[in-house]
Amino acid sequence: TIRNPDEETTATKPNWRIMVDERTQLKFSNFFQTKNGMVEPTCEQFQRWKDQGKEVKYLRMDNAGENHLLQQRCESKDWKFQITCEYTAAMTPQQNHLAELGFAILANRGRALMARAYVPMKIRYKIWKEAFQTATLLDGLTVMTIEGKTATRYVHWGGSNPKFANHLPTCWGEAGTVKTKTKSTPRIADRGAQCMMTGYALDHEGDCYRM
């Protein structure tokens, strides 16, 4: 399930897209500078899932031009995915309710993270992607019961929780000092910079954060 909300597609705001797995309702957020910019990265993601034994069988999305382009690329000789595309009717959000509700829930949670951290409005325009991405990652820790098994969405999806699940900080936006000292730093210069936690470093150990 995939959708791109019109309200997030201005020249100064990247296109926000989410994919939702229907079985687990696990969500995946991505941001692109153009609408068509999502096509190749999405195909690459489908290939990674296929290699992991999670082949995409059905893809439900609206009638936007970039989605038709995505279908063409999925069926091209480069990818050759066997995906059945289902297009929703105009002005009928209930046909894609998982993505529609996903956008509303994640956006509200992202705004709540920034509000709780007292982030000024002018700064929110610079870091809203980090807040919305963090909201997406935390949503995966939601516990649900599927086929008699109670576990997080991550466990239902891939068998385990991500590393950051064992190192959740007090709150998003928490202040901290990041070391900036190098071998060439003068003795009287600062050794660090005051920053705020804006997310999880997924390609590091679980106790590493984006600042």
C-alpha positions in Angstrom: 0.0 0.0 0.0 1.5 3.3 -1.1 0.4 6.9 -1.3 1.9 10.3 -1.7 0.0 13.2 0.0 -0.3 16.4 -2.1 0.1 18.6 1.0 3.7 17.6 1.3 4.8 18.2 -2.3 6.1 21.8 -2.6 9.4 23.1 -3.9 10.8 23.4 -0.4 9.4 20.1 1.0 10.5 16.7 -0.2 7.8 14.3 -1.3 6.9 12.0 1.6 5.9 8.5 0.7 5.0 5.6 2.9 4.6 1.9 2.2 2.4 -0.2 4.5 2.5 -4.0 4.8 -1.1 -5.2 4.9 -0.4 -8.2 7.2 1.7 -6.5 9.9 0.8 -2.9 9.2 4.5 -2.2 9.4 5.3 1.2 7.8 8.2 2.4 5.8 8.8 6.2 5.2 11.0 7.7 2.5 11.5 11.2 1.2 12.3 12.3 -2.3 13.0 15.6 -4.0 10.7 14.8 -6.9 7.6 12.6 -7.4 9.3 10.4 -9.9 12.4 10.2 -7.7 10.8 7.3 -5.8 10.6 4.9 -8.7 14.0 3.4 -8.8 14.6 3.3 -5.0 11.2 1.6 -4.6 12.2 -1.1 -7.1 15.5 -1.6 -5.3 13.6 -2.0 -2.0 11.3 -4.5 -3.6 14.3 -6.5 -4.8 15.8 -6.4 -1.3 12.6 -7.8 0.2 12.4 -10.4 -2.5 16.0 -11.5 -1.7 14.9 -11.8 1.9 11.9 -14.0 1.0 9.4 -11.2 1.3 8.3 -10.9 -2.3 5.7 -8.2 -3.0 2.6 -9.8 -4.6 0.1 -6.9 -4.7 0.7 -3.1 -4.7 -2.3 -0.8 -4.1 -1.8 2.9 -4.9 -3.6 5.9 -6.4 -3.6 6.9 -10.1 -0.8 9.4 -9.9 1.6 9.5 -12.9 4.6 8.4 -10.8 2.7 5.3 -9.7 2.1 4.3 -13.3 5.7 4.8 -14.0 6.5 2.6 -11.0 4.4 -0.1 -12.5 6.2 0.2 -15.8 9.6 -0.1 -14.1 8.4 -3.1 -12.1 7.4 -4.9 -15.2 10.4 -3.9 -17.3 13.2 -6.2 -18.3 15.4 -4.7 -15.7 13.3 -5.8 -12.8 10.7 -8.3 -14.0 8.6 -8.3 -10.8 5.5 -10.3 -10.7 3.4 -7.7 -9.0 -0.3 -7.1 -9.4 -1.0 -3.4 -9.2 -4.3 -2.2 -7.9 -5.3 1.4 -8.4 -7.8 3.2 -6.2 -10.6 5.4 -7.4 -10.3 9.1 -7.2 -11.7 10.7 -4.0 -12.0 7.3 -2.4 -9.4 7.1 0.4 -11.2 4.2 2.1 -9.9 2.0 -0.7 -6.3 2.6 0.6 -7.1 3.1 4.3 -3.9 1.6 5.6 -1.8 4.3 3.9 -4.3 7.1 4.5 -4.4 6.4 8.2 -0.7 5.8 8.3 0.0 9.3 7.0 -2.4 10.8 9.5 -1.0 8.9 12.5 2.7 9.3 11.7 2.3 13.0 10.9 0.5 13.6 14.2 3.1 11.7 16.1 5.9 13.6 14.3 4.4 16.9 15.2 3.9 15.8 18.8 7.6 14.9 19.0 8.6 18.3 17.8 6.1 20.0 20.1 7.3 18.1 23.1 10.9 19.0 22.3 9.9 22.7 22.0 11.3 23.0 18.5 10.6 26.5 17.1 8.4 26.6 14.0 11.2 27.9 11.8 13.4 24.9 12.8 10.6 22.4 12.3 10.8 23.0 8.5 14.4 21.8 8.6 14.0 18.7 10.7 10.4 17.5 10.2 11.7 14.6 8.1 13.7 13.3 11.1 10.7 13.5 13.4 8.4 11.8 10.9 11.0 9.1 10.2 11.4 8.5 14.0 7.6 8.3 14.4 7.6 5.6 11.6 10.4 3.6 13.3 8.7 3.7 16.7 5.4 2.7 15.2 7.0 -0.6 14.3 7.3 -1.4 18.0 3.6 -1.5 18.3 2.5 -4.9 19.7 -0.2 -6.8 17.9 -1.6 -10.3 17.6 -1.5 -12.1 14.3 -2.5 -15.7 13.9 -2.4 -16.2 17.6 1.1 -14.8 18.0 1.6 -11.5 20.0 4.7 -9.5 19.1 5.8 -6.2 17.7 5.3 -5.4 14.0 9.0 -5.8 13.5 9.0 -9.4 14.9 6.0 -10.3 12.8 7.7 -8.9 9.7 11.3 -10.0 10.1 11.6 -12.1 13.2 13.3 -9.6 15.5 13.3 -6.0 16.7 15.8 -3.5 15.4 18.9 -2.8 17.5 17.7 0.6 18.6 14.7 -1.0 20.4 17.0 -1.8 23.4 18.4 1.7 23.6 15.4 4.1 23.5 16.4 7.5 24.9 14.2 9.6 27.3 12.6 11.5 24.4 13.2 12.6 20.9 14.9 16.0 20.9 17.0 15.2 24.0 20.0 17.5 24.2 23.6 16.1 24.1 27.1 17.1 23.3 28.8 15.6 20.2 32.6 15.4 20.2 34.1 17.5 17.4 37.7 17.5 18.5 40.3 16.4 15.9 44.1 16.2 16.0 44.3 19.7 14.6 41.8 21.3 17.0 43.5 24.2 18.9 43.9 23.7 22.7 41.6 26.6 23.5 38.9 25.6 21.0 35.7 23.8 22.0 35.8 20.0 22.1 32.2 19.4 21.2 29.0 20.9 19.9 25.6 21.0 21.6 23.1 19.1 19.6 19.7 17.4 19.8 18.8 13.8 19.2 16.7 13.6 16.0 16.6 9.9 15.3 18.3 6.5 15.2 21.5 5.6 13.3 20.2 2.4 11.7 23.5 1.4 10.2 25.3 1.5 13.6 24.8 -0.2 16.9 21.6 0.4 18.8 23.1 2.9 21.2 24.1 5.3 18.4 21.8 8.2 17.5 21.4 10.9 14.8 22.2 14.3 16.3 
